[in-house]
Amino acid sequence: MKEEAARMGYRPNPMMAAHWEVVRARSAPSFQSVIAVLNDWETAPSLKSFPRISPLYSAFVARAESLGYQVEEFSIAGEDHADRRKKLVSTLRILKARGILAFASLLSAHPQTFDSSIESLKDFAMVFIGAEYQHADRSMLDLRHIPFHRTNPDHYGNMLVLLEELKNAGYQRPAFWPNSWIEARAAGESAAAFNFWIQSLPAAQRIPVEWLRWNIDSLMEVHHRKFLKWLPKKKPDVVICQNIEVRDWISELGLRIPSDIGLAHLDLAPPEADWSGIDAQLESVAAAGVDLLTAHLHRNERGVPATPKDIRIRGRWVKGKTTKLRAG
């Protein structure tokens, strides 16, 4: 019928289409199907119990249910890459047998598992939320871009927003202490934005990012010791970080926050409730992921996309207790 309509020159009326979208939005959503969420975190039996992922998961479920979709979580965690890949292939068979043809991965710990199982994904619509690059597995440090549809926080833009807010607060010598595991997931976008932005500062005020092999080649304690040497040497007036431990390390040096030095987090979560920094608006990131996934499901688009879509959500500045407004 669609082919016949096209042959006769029929074109949809955009005004009528918009009208029916409003009508459908006012009615309670009817059940559509199930969306799977695949969990590859060994340390999180359920994503609902993982503090960093729980808000993202809850927002994903809320948006999916508002559209009539039920969400079920499946674990594909394993001891190593081969084990995870085996569990992924097995889980996908189960999903297909149940007629579940859409899945999402939220902040995947091992995106390379999916990238190495392309053939098994051909029957599924899929979206990856907050994961862009292969990373951090010692055996797979090639940092290849995973070729899937995704929604993400705007890592680059969020750093620029943060730096402008710190500048407006009077800070003149910012420094960024990165978590290299997080930076690897986003190909160093936050670090790149930081190094770009500080070019607007006088040369004496620039503290370029130093790349640290965090969570890859050494233990946290090694970086603890490095930080205790780095901060007195660089003498920033505000530190941007991605790890909650940095606050204790600054206090260990006898510095008071924010009277002696400012502190800002790039991705605020419940453990940083009183911090200044960026709210990455993960609820919007998750909702955008559901919208992207269901759109491809409705169009019957399956498998690895020829042209992956990458939707970025800009975060917002939150003024907390770890920075202060300065006179002048």
N, C-alpha and C positions, 0 to 999 in steps of 0.2 A: 504493500500500500504506500509506503514511504517513497518507493521508487517511482510509482505511478504519479504521486503528487508532485515529485520533482520534475518528471517529464512534462507535466502540464503547466509547469512554471509557478507552482504554489510556493509562497514564502510566508513564514509565520508572522503574525501581527505582534510586534514587540509590546504594544500597549496592552493587548489582551493577555499576553504572556505575563506581563508584570501584574495585571489585575489578579490572575489566578494564583500567582505566588503569594500575594497578600491574603487571599481567601484561604489558601492552604496553611499559611502561617498562623491563622487565627484558630484553626481546628486542632484538636489533640492529635499528635502524631500516631499513626498506626504502626504496628511492628513491621519492620523491613527485613532485617536479618541480623546475624551475629557478626561482630567484628572481633577478631582475635588480637590480643596484645601479647607479644612474645618477650619474655623476660630472660636475658642471658647473663644476669648478675648472680654469681656464686654466693655473694654475701647478702642477698635479699631474697628470701623464700617467696615473698610477694612484694611487688612494687609499692603496694599500699603501706608497707612497713618501712620503706626507705625514706628517711627525712627529706633528702634532696629531690626525690622523684615523686613522692606522695602527692604534692600539690598539682604536679603535671598530670599524674594519673587521674586524680579526682576531676580535674577540669576536662580531661579527655572523655571520661565516662559521662559527665554531665552534658557535654555538647552532643555526644553520640545518642544518649537517651532522649534528648530534646528533638532529635530527628527520627526517632523510632528505632534506633539500633541498640541491641544488647551487647555488652562488652564482656568477654571472657579472657582471663589471663592464662597463659601456658608457659611453663618453664622449659627453656632449652639450655640451661646452665650445664656446664660439664667441666671435667678436670683439665682438658686441654683442647686445642683447636679441633683435633680429629673427633673427639667425643662430642663437642658442641655441634659440629657439622652433622654428625650422625643423628643427634637428637633433633636438629632442625629438620632434616629430611623426613624423619619419622613423624614429627609433629605435623608437617605439611600434608603428609598422607592422611593423617587423622582428620585434619581440617577439611580437606577435599572430600573425604568420605561423608562428612557431616554437612557438606554444602556450604561451608564457611570459606568464602573466596576473597576475603579482605583481611589484611592484618596491618598492625602498626608496631614499630619498635620505638620505645621511649628511652632516650639517653642510652643507647646500646653500649655495653661495655666492650663488645667484640664485633664491630660491624664487618670485619673481614670474614666472619662466619657466613654472612649472607652473600658477600661479594664472591666467595669461593663456591657458592651453591646456586649459580645463576640458572642452570637448567631446571632445578626443582621449583623455581619461582614463576615459571611461565604461565601458570593458570591463576595467578593471584594479582589483585590490586593491592598496592602496598604504599606505605608512607613511613619515612624515618624522621623522628622528631628529636632534634638536638644532637644528631650524630652526622658528621660529614666525611670524615677521613678515617682510613685504617690507622690504627695507632697503638702504641704501648705494648703490644705483644712482642716479646724479645725476638721471636722468630719472624715477625712481619712488620718491620719498621720502615717499610717503603713509603708510607704516608700517601697511599693512592686514594684519590677521590672516589667514593663509592657512588655508583651511577644510578641512584634512585631518587624519586620525588622526596622532598624533605621540607620541613618547616623548622626554623631556628630563631633564637634570639639574634639580634643584629650586633654581633660581637664588635665589629669595627665601629659602627655608629654609637654603640653604648659607651665605648671608651671616650669618644669625642664629646659626648654629652657630659660624662663625668668630669673630664678635664676642664670644660668650660665652666661648670658649676664650681669646681674648686678654685678656678681663676677668679670668678666673681666673688668668692668668699675671701679672697685676699691671699691665697697661697701662691707662692712664686717659684718654688723649687720641688715639683712633684717627682716621685720615684715610683716605679712599678716593680713589685716583687712577684713574678708570675709563678703559677703552677704549670710546669711544662707538660704534664699529662693533659690538663684542660686545654692548654694552648695547642697541643698537637691535634686535638679533636677538631679544632677550627683553623688549622694551618697558620697559627700565629697571628690571627687577625687583630686581636687586642694589642699585642706587642707592636705590630706594624702601625696601628693607629697611634699608639703612644709615641713611637719614634718619629712618626710624621708630624704630630702635633707639636712636639717640643722644639721643632725647627723654628717655630715662631718666637721662642724665648731667646734672650741673650745667651751667648755661648757658655758663660759662666754658670748659668742656671740649668743647663741641660744635663740630665742623668740618663743616658741611653739604657735600654733594657739589656740585662745580661741573661743569656739563655742558661737555664738550670735543668739538669737531667732529673727532674723531680719525679719520683715514683717509677722511674725507669731503670736507672743505673745505681741508685743508692737509697739508703733509708732516710726517713724524715729527720732523724737526729743529725745526720750529716748537714742537711740544709738549715737546721736550727743553728748549728755552729757557724755556718757560712753567713747567716743573717746577722748574728751577733757581731761579726767582724765588718760586714757590709754597711750596716746602718751608720755607725759612728764615722766610717770613712767617707761616705757619700753625703751625709748631713742634709737629707731632704727635710722640708717642713711639712710634708704630707706623704704618706705611703698608700699606694693603691695595691690591693692584694686580692687573692682568690681563695685564701685559706684562713680559717678562723684562728689557727694557732698563732698567727702573726701578732695578734693583740697581746697575748701573754709574753711573746718574745720582746715586744717593745717595753712592756712593764718590767721585764727582767733586767733591762738596761737602765732602769731607774727613771724612765721618761713617763710623764703623765699625759694621758689622752683625754681631751684634746688640747690642754693648756700648753704642753711642750711640743706636741707634734700631732698632726691630724692623721686619721686613718679612714679609708673608704674601701668598701667591698664592691667588686664588679658584678656579683650575682647574689643579692640578698636572699636569705632563706630564714625560716623560723629561728635557727640558732643565732642569727645576727640581728635579732629583732630591734635592738637599740642602736645599730650601726647607721652611719651615713653610707650612701652608695647607690647602686642601680638596682631597681626592681625590674628584673628582666621580663616581667609580665608573662610568666609561663602559662597562665590560664589562656591568654590570647594565642600563644604559640600552639598550645594543645588544640584549641578550638579551630585554628587555621588548619591544623593537621587533619582533623576530622572532616572538615569541609573539602580539603583537597582529596582525601581518600574516597569519600563518598561520591564526589564528582566523577572520578575515574571509574568507580564501581558502576554508577548509573550509565556511563557511556560504554560499558563493557570493555574497558581498556585493561589489559592484563600483561603481566610480565615486565621485564626490565625496559623502561622507556627509552625511546631513541633520543628524546630531548628532555632530560630531567628538569623538573621545576624546583626552584629554590625560593621559598617565601621567607622573608625576614621580618621580624617584629621588633620595632624600636622600643627600648626600655624607658623608664622614667626615673628621674632623680628623686631620692628620698633623703631629706635632711634629718639625720639622727643625732646621737650624742657624741659621735667620735670626730666630728669636725665642728669648727666654730666660725662665726662671722667675725671678720676683723675690721677694725676701724681703718679708714684710709685706703 
